[in-house]
């Protein structure tokens, strides 16, 4: 596996955070990376959190890494990429403590709701 910082995706993620009002997601406490070389056939992206034990050992607050599997993610349309970014950001709980929101909350239905809100913030309600 090869990993690279994905500044372009971090900027998109920050834009999503701002447009959706996700105040609990602090830009300085997450990073976006692109990975290459995964053998998985279904995964587009992953959310990794720094758990409590590691936070204590490293003497730092929670931190999240959003990993985007380049082989699959980069081929998506802009709309689908934004939906994947929203999906991964939804895994970060409001407590921002290193844990995760699971797929009982991070559902296609909830992603679509937030994507609609995102589009309205970009284009205005008159377009929908």
Rosetta blueprint (number, residue, H / E / L):
1 X L
2 X E
3 X E
4 X E
5 X E
6 X L
7 X H
8 X H
9 X H
10 X H
11 X H
12 X H
13 X H
14 X H
15 X H
16 X H
17 X H
18 X H
19 X H
20 X H
21 X L
22 X L
23 X L
24 X L
25 X L
26 X L
27 X H
28 X H
29 X H
30 X E
31 X E
32 X E
33 X E
34 X E
35 X E
36 X E
37 X L
38 X L
39 X L
40 X L
41 X L
42 X L
43 X L
44 X L
45 X E
46 X E
47 X E
48 X E
49 X E
50 X L
51 X L
52 X H
53 X H
54 X H
55 X H
56 X H
57 X H
58 X H
59 X L
60 X L
61 X L
62 X L
63 X L
64 X E
65 X E
66 X E
67 X E
68 X E
69 X E
70 X H
71 X H
72 X H
73 X H
74 X L
75 X L
76 X L
77 X L
78 X H
79 X H
80 X H
81 X H
82 X H
83 X H
84 X H
85 X H
86 X H
87 X H
88 X H
89 X H
90 X H
91 X L
92 X L
93 X L
94 X L
95 X L
96 X L
97 X L
98 X L
99 X L
100 X L
101 X L
102 X L
103 X L
104 X L
105 X L
106 X L
107 X L
108 X H
109 X H
110 X H
111 X H
112 X H
113 X H
114 X H
115 X H
116 X H
117 X H
118 X H
119 X H
120 X H
121 X H
122 X H
123 X H
124 X L
125 X H
126 X H
127 X H
128 X L
